[in-house]
Amino acid sequence: MPPKNKKKEADEDAKFMRAARFGRVKNDLKMGFVGLPNVGKSTLTNLLAGASHAEAANYPFCTIDPNMVQAIVPDQKFKYLADTFKPPSVVPAVLKIVDIAGLIRGASEGAGLGNAFLSHIAAVDGIFHLVRAFDSDEVIHVDDSVDPIRDLETIQSELCLKDKEALTKVIEKEKDRVRKEKGLARSVDPPLGETFQSAYDKCAKLIDANTPVQTYEDFSMAEVDIIRDFGLITTKPQIYIVNMSKKNFLRKGSKWLPKIQNWVNDHGGGQIIPMSCEFEQELFDMKDDKEAQKAFIQQCEEEVKAMGLSGPAFAVKSVIPRIIRSGRTALCLQSFYTAGPKEVRAWTIMKGTLAPQAAGVIHSDFERGFIKAEVCNFDDFKALHEGQASMAKVKEAGKYRQEGKTYVMNEGDIVVFMHNVTTAKKK
């Protein structure tokens, strides 16, 4: 039933908005891969980018500097507009992804290349937490055995230990501020504001329990504003990605998946995406031969059937588009489009962005001199344009609107911004 679906979508959006509420309000946000060495971060980063940008080598610290790539956002609406207008220039939306070198136990105290890596994690806006759930004699494990639960504990502990250290500095800084404000001596332990103390206590309790701060739902807006300045790593939205063997991915099962689900539930909950770099790499290597890709998928489907498995739940397809979309959703990003004979482009903005600020993403003059936005809903355009690469039929149907400065942009809006910037005359 449509109302139920809309409610479900609204609930999902609200959940992701809660997860991203501590982040920067920017359109240029980044997801970062976090995990132990040799779990598949560089391989998956390459796959997401659609090219081998990172040095995917079987060595614990092969990725020392964070390697940033841009993953094209899968978008059927954008593709439809490009196919309709057929312009010479087509610019899709992208998700920026950083491949951060592997953490090891003791990273919060500087072990391995810990301090540098943790600062790289602090610089991204959301986390893809990748764990290994496949056995391989060819790919060494930093702890000599495969145990995703132990690995989850290791990474989460290191992130929480770093946040614990940050909280110690935060409270001392606040006490110094209060002493200075009230003219108190250094020896005095000053009383802190009620909201600050409450925010600090809640964060400390979560971190002591090895639970990411972003999973807690009952922070007040005043507490969120304070916590945003704490600079905690675990306030970042987090998506758990489980890298399985090809066989386990095809049968959609592993002895580790229920255990991982229980662990995530016990640590505040979160989205889990099972996938297989082995499967994705084989599929990607055939990208220039569509017939070979089709044959590979059919072969995988036969393997699934031979296991006695069938139905939509066991469909064989790439998970790469889902990972990109999930990262974008976690950061509360969405697209609007500009479409015409010269160019079709998807522009990235945060959910809740007003029309003038969206115009500013195209050019600062558009925001400064904003007059109005002429807006068409994508679904209306698709239903009404009758094959024409224009808005004529949409206007005839009365579905082409004019919106002002208070208009909140919606996912998939097709927009023309009207603006006027006059240069001051020289005296």
N, C-alpha and C positions, 0 to 999 in steps of 0.2 A: 504493500500500500504506500503511495507516494508520501503522505504526511509522516509515516513512520520512518521512511528513508531520509526525509529532510531532517527529522529530529535526530536520527543517528548521525547524519553528517554534521549537524550543529554541535552535537555532543563531542564528536571527534575533533572538530575545529577548536572547541573550548578547551579540550584536553591539551592539544598542541599549543594553544595560546598560553595556557598555564605553564607548560614546560619552557616556553621561550620568553617568559615575562621578565626574566632577569637580564636579558641580552641587550645588545646595542640596538638602537632604532636606526637601522641603515638598510639600504637596498643591496649593498655589496657585502653579503655575509658568506662565511665559509664553513664547510664541514671538514672535520679532520679524522683520519683513521688512527685509532689507538689500539694497541695490543702488544703481546709479547713478540720477540723476533720470530721470523719464519712461520707466521700464521697465515700469510697470503695477502698482506696489506698492499705491497707494491704490485703484485699480480692483479689484484682487484682494482687498484687505482688505474693501471694500464687499461684494463677492460672498460672501466667507466669512462675513460677519456677516449676510448676507441683507437688508441695508438700507444706504442711502447715508449712512454715518456720517462718512467722511473726505471732505475737500474734494478731489475728483479733478479737478484743473485742469492744463492743459498749461503748467506753469511749473516750473522746476527746484526751487524751494524752497517749493512750495505747502503742504507738510506740515512745519511747523517744530517744533511740539511733538509728541511721539509720541502718536499717536491709538490708544487701546486699544478693541478691540471683543471681543465674546464670540461665538464660533462654536459653534452647537449640534452636539454630537457625533452623527453618524449611528449609530444603535444599534438593530438589529432586535430584540434581546432586550428592551430597554426598551419599544419600541413594542408588543411582544407582551404584556408585563405590563400596560401602560396599557390596551390593548384588552380584556384579560381582566378586570381589576378595575374599569375604568370609574369611577375616583374623580373627585371635583370638582377635585382639585389634581394636576397632573402637572408634575414638575420634572426636565428632562433634564440630563445632564452638559454642560459647556461647556469649550471651549478658549479661553484668553485669548490674543489676538493683538495685537501692537503694530505699527502702521505708522510706521516710522522714516524721517525725511526722507532724501533721496538723498545718498550720499557722492560726492565727486569726488576726482580725483588731488590729493594734497597735504593731504588731510583730517587726517592724523596730525600735521601741522604747523600745523593751524588754518585751512587753506584752505576757502573756502565757509563753511559753518557746522560745519566738521569736528569741533572739540573737543566741542561740544554733542552732535552725533550719535553720536560714539564713546562718550560717557558713557551715552547712551540704549541703545546696543547692549550695553554692559557690564551694564545693569540687567535685561536679559532673560535667560532661561535656555536658550534654543535659537534657532537662526537658520534662517529661510527665506531662502536666497540666490537672489534673483530676477534672471535675466538676460534681456535682450531679443534675440529672434531673428526679428523681423519688420520689414519695411520699411514706412514710412508717411511721406508728405509732410506729413501733418497733425500728426504727433507728432514734435517736434524731438528729436534726440539731442544730449546734452551735448558729445559729441566729433564731431558733424556726420556721422557714418557709423555703420552697424550692424556691430559686430564683437564677438560674445559672448566670444571668447577674450581679446581685449584688455580687455573689461569685467571678466571674471573675474580677470584678472591685476591690474587696478587695485584692485578691492575687496580681494582677498586680500593684496596688497602693503600696503594701508593698515592692514588689521587686524594683519598681522604686524609692521609698523613700530611700531604702538602697543604690541604685546606686547613688542617688543624694548626699547622705552623702559621698560616696566613691569619687565622682567627686570633692567635696570641698577639700578633703585631697589631691587628685591628683594635683590640680592646685596650692595648697600651696607648695607642695613638689617640683613642677617644678619651681616655683618662687624662692624657696630657692636654688635650684640647679643653676639657672641662676645668682642669686646674688653672690653666692660663686665663680662661674666661672669668673664673671666680677669684683669681688671685690667691690660689692655695699653694702651700709648700709641696715639694716633691714627695715628702714623706706621707702626705695625706692620701688616703684611698677615697677618691671622690664618689658621690652617688651618681649613677648614670641615668639618662632619660629612660622612662618606662618603656617606650617603643623600641629604643635601641637595645635595652637589656633583654626584652622579650625576643627580638629578632636574633640576637646573639645566642641566647639560651636554646632556642629551637634549632639553630644551625649546629651548635655544639653537640646537642643530643643526637641529631641525625648522623653527624660525622663520626661520633664515638661508636655508633651502631653500624658503621661502614655502609651507610645508606646515602645516595646522592641527595643533595639539598633540593634539587629541582623536582623530585618526586612528591614532596610534601605539598598538600593542596590548601592547607588552612592558614597561610600567611595573609595578613591584612595588606592592603595596598601600601600603607605607610611602612610596614615592615619590608615589603618588596623593594621600595625605594631606598631603604637603608642597606639592605643586603646586596643590592646592585653595586654598591660602592665597596663591598668587601673583597671583590676580585676572586671569588671562589671558583675553582675548576668544576666542582660538581653541581653548580647552578646551570651548567650548559645542558641543553636537550641531548638525550642519549638514545641511540638506536643500537640494539644488539644484533650483530650479524654472525651466523654460525656457518663456518666453512666446512662442509662435509665431503665425503668421497662421492664420486659420480654415482656409484651404485646406491648409496643411501639417499642421495638427493632424488634419484628417479623413483625410489620406492617411498619417498617422503617419510622416512623413519630412521631413527638412530637410537641406540641405548642412552645417548647423552641428552637428546632433546627434552624428555620429561624432567630430567634433573636440572637442565639449564632453565626451563620454564619455572620450576619451583624456586631455584636460586633467585631469579629475577623478581618473582612475586615477593619473596622474603626481603628483597632489598628495594622496595618501593614500587615495583612494577615497571613495565616498559614494553616497547615494541620489539619483537624478535623476528628476524628474517632468516630462515634457513636457505642456504645456497651452496653451490659447489664451484670453486674456481677451476677444478679439473674439467667439469662439463662446459663451463662458460668459455674456457680457453680453447677447447676443441671446436666449439661452435664458432668462435671468433676467428680462428685460423682459416676457416672456410668462407670468410666474408666476401671474397671476390668470386665465389662460385656458388650461386644460389641453389643450383641443382644438387650440389654436394651437401649443402646445409639441409636441404629438404630430405635427402636420403639419410643423413645423420639423425635428424629428428624422427624419421620413420623407424630407423633401426632402434633408437632409444624406446620408442613406443612399443615395439615388438618385445623388447626386454621387459618392459613394465607388464605387458600382457602375459608373458611367460612366468612372471612372479604371481600371477593370479589376481592382479590389481587392475581395476578399471573405474571409469567415471571421471567427472570434471576435476575432482581433487587430485587426480594423478596425471593431469595434462602435462605434456613435456614442453616447456618453454623457458626462455631466458628470464632471470630474475633481475637483470641489470636495470631495466626501466623502472621496476618497483623500487629498487634501492635509491635511484636518483629522485624519483617523485617523493619518497619518504623523507629523504634529507631536506628537500625543498619545503615540504609541509612542516617538518620539525622546526625550521627556521621562520615559519609563518610568511613565506614568500608566495607571491602569485604573479600572474602576467596580465598585461593589457596589450592590445595590438594597435598598430597603425598600418593601414593597408591602402595601397594605391598602385597605379601603373608603373611607378618607378621602384617601389620597395614595399615589402611586407616584413614587419619587424615585431618581435615579441619583446616587451620591456618588462623588467623585473621590479616589483615594488613589494612593500610589506603589506600584509592584510591590515585594513583600517586606514590606509593612506587616502588623504583627501585629494580632490582633482588638481588643485594648484601645485601640490607637492609632486604628484604624478607627472604633471607637465614639466616640472623642474628636472626630472630624470632625463628628459629629452634635451633640454637646454635651460640654463638658469634664467634666461630672458623670458622663457615661457611662463615660469612661475612668477617672476617679478611683475610681468605685465599681463597676468592672467585676466581674461574677460569672461570666458565661458568654455564649457566642453560640449561638443556635439557627440553624443554617445548612442551606440547601437549595441544591443545585446547579440552575442554571437548566434544563439539559437534562433533569434528573430531573423537575422541576416540569412542563415542557412535555409530557413523555411520559406523566405519571401523573395530572394533575389532572382529566382528563375534563370539561373545560369549566367546572369549579367555580372560583370566585374565592376559593379557600381552600387551605390546606395539608393538609386532611383525608386525601385519597387518598395524598398523599406520605408522611404519617405512617404510614398503614396499610401501605404498602409498605416501611417501615423505612428510608426515604431522608432522613428529617429528623434531623439530627445535633445533638449538643451539643458545642461546642468550648470549650477553655479559653484561658488567657492566652498560650500559646505557638503558637496556631493562626495560620498564615500565610494571609492572605486570598487568594482566587483570583478571577480575572476572572469577573464574572457571578454571584457568590454572592448569594443572597437571604437576608437576615439579620434576626433580631430580637435585640437586645442586652438582656441582663438586668443590672441594676445596682442598687446600694443605697448611697445616700449619707446618712449620719446626721449631723445638725447637733449640734455639741457643746452640752451643756446649760449654761445660764448658772449660774455659781456664786453 
